[in-house]
Amino acid sequence: GPKRPVNTANSIQISGHSLSEHAPLKGELAISRINRFHFMYTSRLEVPAMSHRWRMNDMELRPLCLFRTDMDIAQNIPPRSRSIVDLRKGTEIAIIDDEPFAAEVNLRNHGYNIKQIGDIKNINEVSPYRIVLCDLMGVGKHFDVNKQGATLIREIKNQFPSIFVVAYTGNALNSTISRSAKEYSDKILRKDANISEWSEVLDGLINESTDPTIIWRRMKSALINRGIDVKSLLVLEDKFVRDILHKDSAGSSYMRAIQNPRLSSDLRAIAQSLVASAIFKLLVG
């Protein structure tokens, strides 16, 4: 059977894998290590009977079986029964364009909660929105006069990884700027795409943007790419999941966990972007 956790000075030994409490996570190895942690958690490994807590580098670490993971959300929350009409109405969508967006009126007539905000000078202007539609030309000049909208999309994704971004362009989809935008956007469409194409893309992203499991996995990937340590990631996920399960629209436990001094200012800003986007209020309904 699987080995029990063994207390050592600097690491946890699980099924032959040593996971340092402070080790940063990088690339494919990081994903593998986190998945092993989650596999061991969901398998409910037996913890030594003599102790429900053990010490590591003078800090207490709970047994893995006490940490919640995103898999607990699907196991404890039934699928939502909200209609697509309600979801369209409840999901705020921003348009970043320096010109009128041809599809805006038709999309609004289809029930989408959509608002044109023009070009932006500060990335935080997109924080209230769950989905952003961004033109590739004529916007983003405050960030990059050459790549324009493509650079703007990259910055949105870097600072707000839970926000879904659709790039659109009047140019060819294989142009240099379009290829650059594809690297960071969730979808890319022609500016003159018909309403059916827009609706199909937006409805798919609306469903994803209201799924707490998908939202957390996007956030987790961003934190891993920034080099978060194993323990901090486990704690943040645990608090996020507990707030969702307890229907805490303020994300109170998660907010307290963000104040962890082990988190760099960069990691803290990324983690806090979930709260800035009011995602907890949307997810717990």
Secondary structure, 3 states (H helix, E strand, C coil): CCCCCEECCCEEEECCEEEECCCECCHHHHHHHHHHHHHHHHCCCCCCCCCCCEEECCEEECCHHHCCCCHHHHHHCCCCCCCHHHHHHHCEEEEECCCCCCCHHHHHHCCCEEEECCCCCCHHHHCCCCEEEEECCCCCCCCCCCCCHHHHHHHHHHHCCCCEEEEEECCCCCCHHHHHHHCCCCEEEECCCCHHHHHHHHHHHHHHHCCHHHHHHHHHHHHHHCCCEHHHHHHHHHHHHHHHHCCCCCCHHHHHHHCCCCCCHHHHHHHHHHHHCCHHHHHHC
